[in-house]
Amino acid sequence: MTDIQTPAETPAAPVYSVAQERRIVTAIPGPKSHELQARRAKVVSAGVSSALPVYIERANGAVLVDVDGNQFIDFGAGIGVTTIGHTEASVVEAAAAQLQDVIHTLFTITPYEEYVRVAELLAERTPGTHEKRTVLVNSGAEAVENGVKIARKHTGRRAVAVLDHAYHGRTNLTMAMNYKAHPYATGFGPFAGDVYHAPSSYPYRDGLSGADAAARTIGYLEKVIGASDLACLVVEPIQGEGGFMVPADGFLPMLQAWCTEHGVVMIADEIQSGMARTGRYFASEHFGWTPDLVLSAKGIAGGLPLAGVTGRAEIMDSAHAGGLGGTFGGNPVACAAAIAVFESIEANDLLAEATRIGRTLTAGLERLKARYDVIGEIRGIGAMVAIELVQPGTGSTTKVPNPEAVSALVAHAAQQGVLLLSAGTFGNVLRFLPSLAVSDALIEDALHVLDDGFAALG
Ligand SMILES: *Cc1c(COP(=O)(O)O)cnc(C)c1O
């Protein structure tokens, strides 16, 4: 890894334009949010829902401000998008400057340097020192689609394998790749074929070692598909929507070794787990996994829409000229923001911040777990932490999912100015995906709110 910026001295503490504190001054949602909700209902499709319908007017660091003047500590970060902080100064500056210079040309008509620079940064920061190529697109699902396209072209094979509890997006192909039909796919078929769902590693519920879980997955791939028909295996190193499952040690490298042996392209969907979220640039690194292709999106451009597929040159270059692209893919403003994100991660040592956040959060959640037996497991790495909630008294036996407790806690926290997200195949996971700007003091404050919420569960 080469330094892109070596600060001469320790960077000054960031200055925030919004006080980093929660503040509730109306009912939640407040009157102005209610008015906007009424306008929205007349013009926005009912298919687009909002977890917490407070309308946000301003955001900075780890705090959201709504139209009624309420402030929320944001443990969602737009689902892990504003990883380096809301309206982070260097992102704002880089994007604003780019808006003055060039907003759009379309890279496939007349190219520009920012796209090339993002590809260089991704080549240097994704796992492995092999030669790499990148294509930039607009969204995570589009990155998944392109990864699959490229793998099929490279291998000349048809089948796509994913893991149980996976989430890969909302386009036609990715709906077929998700584990959960509802709400993502219900009624939206017919779906893409040749997609196979193989067993995953979910240590809390399957109790398997990495080697045993990998053997089970490989057994499925060999019997149900057959290696000679399999183009790619797409895997989230830490599953996101599924509930932050951290696979057992050895699981991912064993799958990669099997894929390499059989000419299958193994693709890391790092859309939620990547870009410094876990204290490394990409979560794959924690597991000693060097994927063939890596998908990035969410946190890559500080909140602007950008995504990419990065991987082995011989695989990426098997796509013919003109085969990849799209009108907005690799937009110059989004690319300028992404360059600022990489620079900020390195100048402000945000990998260490992610680790710091994980330590504080996990310690606090351990204290809660000792007192509330609905917490079945605490898991995650860095600033990607979750708790899985079970029915009281079942934590060490049947582990009966407790989605009601998750809903109650999310609602309680929102009323107190803490924005939390649920997750999980069974809807029984509370996830913490804060921006890396969140201080230990804000985390402790949110943990107190959560403590009251657990006490109120009775
Ligand atoms: C969010 C997400 C996607 C889809 O990304 P979009 O930008 O919403 O299309 C795919 N995979 C994972 C792991 C995600 O978290």
The ligand as an ORCA input file, in Angstrom:
! r2SCAN-3c Opt
* xyz 0 1
  C     -26.631     -2.580     -0.208
  C     -26.045     -3.815     -0.714
  C     -26.165     -4.188     -2.057
  C     -26.971     -3.388     -3.053
  O     -26.467     -2.088     -3.207
  P     -27.409     -0.950     -3.840
  O     -26.488      0.228     -3.976
  O     -28.520     -0.719     -2.880
  O     -27.882     -1.462     -5.144
  C     -25.529     -5.349     -2.468
  N     -24.821     -6.104     -1.608
  C     -24.683     -5.766     -0.307
  C     -23.862     -6.635      0.591
  C     -25.306     -4.633      0.194
  O     -25.196     -4.320      1.489
*
